[in-house]
Amino acid sequence: MHRVKISVVIPAYNREKTIRYCLDSVLNQTYSSLEIIVVDDCSTDKTVQVIKSYSDPRISCIVLDKNSGAQAARNRGIKEAKGEWIAFQDSDDEWMLEKLEKQIKILKKENFNPWVVVHSNCLRYYPSNGEKKIWRLPEIAGDNVYPLLLENPCVLFPGLLVSKMALKKIGYLDENVPSYQEWDTSIRLAKYCKFFHIKEPLFIYYLHKDTTISKNKKKDIEGLEYILHKFENDIKTLCGEKVWERHLIGQLKKRINYKFWKEFDEFLIRNPSINNCSPKMVYLKICRLLHVRPSNLIEKTVKFMIMKVLLLPSNRS
């Protein structure tokens, strides 16, 4: 196999408790032609000390001058990379030992075409109880996956292998995306690249209690809204108005689930094209009025009706 060099880019911020198992899973890969670039985003704990405790020459650590966010850290790593191919890893996740080797085999079959992207499924891991579940992401594979990616976020950074050339082509990563950063990146790559989806789980996605972007509810809705309006025209043109409407309703549902009542009202004002008379919208408006999550409304309604029936006076002859 052609021993192409892979640059593994890892953004890190206050990960002294997780960075060690993350790095070990990369260093122990069966494919060893790699370098690891950890970009520390001004951690205030001992993350940098843990990284520098490794003597492996494949590891380098860059400390940013100011806290700039994960996307800026990734971009710095990409620009510093010496490899032809970039693999991303999160500082609190873990790779399977043959992750890179299995992805490289696909690249070899494609003659290391720089316009190829390889990604994979993963395991969800719950450290609180030790449970692991396979996460079968929606299939994204083929020459023209751009419309598919406009419909759903389907690619995660720890499973992504892409050429440095392709990342340069899209102008690197968008540093203004508050969340769903891999969704934005994969959408933009899909304009130029063919995607391969490995169904096998090649990494472990840790669902721990520490602070992460994915647990920040405010950033969650801000990131989705940012991406939707960034690609609004293409979503409407390539996927249709129904998909666009589904995205908007999904945004409103999130706001109700998060109990962001004010944000719900503001989103409606910003998006006057939403069909307020559709059954789904009527249902959401009732949930908003009653301050009830959509998943709980039917249950509460049934309980209410049962109580009404039970409290009715008995019919006497």
N, C-alpha and C positions, 0 to 999 in steps of 0.2 A: 504494500500500500504506500502510495506517495505520502511522505511524512510532512504534510503541510503543517505549519505552525498555527495553533489556535491561541488567541488572546482572550482570556477570561476576565471580564470586567465586573467588579463587585463594588457597588456603592455601599458605604457603611456609615451609620450614625448611632452611637451609643449601643454597640452590639458586643460588649465584652463577654456576655453570657452565651452568645450563639455563634460568634465568628469562628471559634475553634472547630466545631463539628462541620461548619460550612467549608472552611479551608481544607480540612482533612478529606472531605468527600471529593474535592477537586484534585488534590495532590495524589490521591489513591486511584485515580482513573486508570483504566487499562490502556488508554491512549495517552501517552506521556509527552508528546511534542506540544507543549503549551507553556504559556507564561500567565501569571496571575497578577492582575493589576487591581489592588484594593484602593479605592478612592475614599478617604475619610472626610466626611462632611462636617469637620470641626466637632468631633465627639468630645463630651465633657467627662466621660468615664475612661476606663483603661483599654478601650478598643485598640488604639494604636500600639500600646505596649504589648498586647497579646499578639498582634500581627508581627511585630518586630522580634518577638521571641522565637519565630521560626527561622531556621538557618538555611532552608531550601532556597537556592539561588533563583528559582523560577518565580518567587514572590517579590513584588515590589509594593511599596505603600506610598501613596501621594496624599498629602494633607492639604485640603483647600484653605485658602486665605480667609474665607468667610463662609458661613452656612448658606448653601446655595440650592439645596434640594437634590433629590435622587437623579433627576434627569441631567442636571448640570454635572453631577459627579460621573454619570455614565458617559457623557460627551467628552469629559476630560480623559477618561480611560480609553475611549475609542481613539481619540487623537494621539494618545501616547503609545498606542498598541503597535507592536512590530509584526504581528501576525496578519495573514491574509484574511483570516476568518475570525469573527467575534462571537463569543458565547457569553451570555449574561447569566449571572447568578445573584440571588439575593442573599444578604448577609445573615439571614435567619432561616434559610432553607438548606436542603441537602440533596446532592446528586446521587443516583445509582452509579455503581462502579463502572458500568459499561456504557454510560450515557453518551459520551463523546465518540466512542468507537462505533456505536450503532448509527450515529448520525453521519460520521465520516464515510461509512460504507455507502450511504445514499449519495453523498457528494461524489464519491469515486465513480459510481454508476453514471452520474451526470457529468463526468469529466471535469469536475470541480468548476462547473459553470457558476460564475459569481452572481448570476441572477436567479439563484435557487435559495430558498429559505426552508429550513427543516425545523419542525417543532414537534412536541409530544404531549401525551397525556401525563398525569401524575397521580400520586397518592396524597390524599388529605390526611394529615396527622394531627390528632388531638392530644397534646402532651398531658393534659389534666387526667385523662383516663387511659392513655396508651392506645386508643382506637385508631386504626388506619382504614381508609375507604378509597377505592379507586375513583378518580375524577375523570370521567369520560367527557372531554370537551367536544363541542360540536365539530364535525369533520370539516376541516379547511384544507383542501388539497386540489391541485390542478393549476392550469395556466392562467385562468381568470377568476380569482377568488375575491376580487375587489367588491362586487355586489354582495357576496356572502358576508364579508367582514363589516360592511356597512349596516348589516342587520343585527349582528350580535358580537359582543366581545368574546373571542374564542382562543386567543393565544396568550401565554404567560411568559414573562421574561426568562425564568430559569430553564424553560424548555426550548429556548430560541437559539438557533445557530444561523448566522447571516454573514455575508461577506462585508469587509470594510468598504469595498467599492460601492455596494448598494447603499450602505448607511451614508456615505458621502453624497451619493446621488440624491437622496431625499433631504439633504441639508442637515444631517444628523438628527438628534431627537429634539422634539419640541419641549423647551424648558418651561413653558407657561402652562402646561397641562396640570391641573391640580391633582387629578387621579385618573385611573384607567389609562395609564401611560403606555402600557404595552398594546392596548387597543389602538390608540392613536398611531403608534409606531408601525404596527402590522398593517393597518389600513394604508398608510403611506407607502410601505414596501410593496403592497399588493398591486400597486400601479405599474410596477416594473418586473416583479419577480414571480416565479413559479413556486408554489408551496407544496411541501411534502409533510404529511401528518403521520407520525409514528403512534399507533394506537396503544402501544405498550407504555406503562408509566415509567418515565426515566428520571423523575425527581420526586422528592417529598416536600410537599407544601405544608409548612408548620402553621397551625392555627393556635397561637399562644395568646396570652393575656396582655403582652406588652403593647405599647402604642405603635400602631402602624397606619399608613395611609388608608389601607383597606378598612380599618375600623373607625376612621374619622368620618362621621355622617355628613358633616358640612362639606368636606372635600369630595365626598362621594357624589353628592348631587351637583356640586359645582363642576366636577370633572366631566360628568355625563353631559351636562348642559353645554359645556365648552366644546366637546367633541361633536355633539349633535348639530350645533349651529355652525361649526367649522365645516362640516360636510353636508349641510342641509340641502344644497342644490343637487348634489350627487345622489343623496338618499332618495329624494323625491323623483329624480329623473330615472335612476337605475332600479330602484326598489319599489317605487310607487307611493302614492299618498297614504295607502293603508299602513305601510310599514312606518312611515313618518308619524302617522297618528298613534300607532302602537308605541313608538318611542316616547311621544309626549305623554301619553297616558301612564306609561311606566314611570316617568319622572314624577307625575302627580301622586302615583301610588307610593313611591318611595317617600315623598314628603309626608304623607299621612302615616306611613309605618314609623317614621322617625318623629312624629308629632310636631312637625314643622308647619303649623297652621298658617302662619303669616307668609312663609315661603310658598305655600300652596296657592294662596290668593295672589301673590305677586307673579307667580309663574303663569297663572291664567291671564293676567293683565298683559304680560309680555307676549303671550301667544293667543291672540284673539281668533285665530283660524280654527282652534279646537272646536269640534262639534259638540256643543254643550247639551244637545238633545239626544245624543246616542245613549243606549242603555248603560254602557260602561261608565260614561261621564255622569249620568244621573245617579248611578250607584256610588261613585266616588264622592259626589257632592253630598249625598246623604251621610256617608262616612265622615266627611269633613264637618258637616253640621252637628253630628252626634259625637264627634271626637272619638271615633271607633275605627280600628284597623279594618281594612276590607276583609281579611280572613276571619275576623271576629263578628262581623255584622250579622251574618246568617245565623251563627250559633246563638248570639244574644237575642235575635228576633224570635227564633224557635223557642228559646227558654221563656221569653216574655209571653208568647202565645200560649204555651203550656200552663204558665202560672195564671193567665187570664181564665183559661178553661177550668182549672182546678178551683179557682175562687168564685166561679159562677154559682149562684144558688141552685140547689137541686130542684128539679121539676117535681112538684108534688101533685098527685091527682086529686 
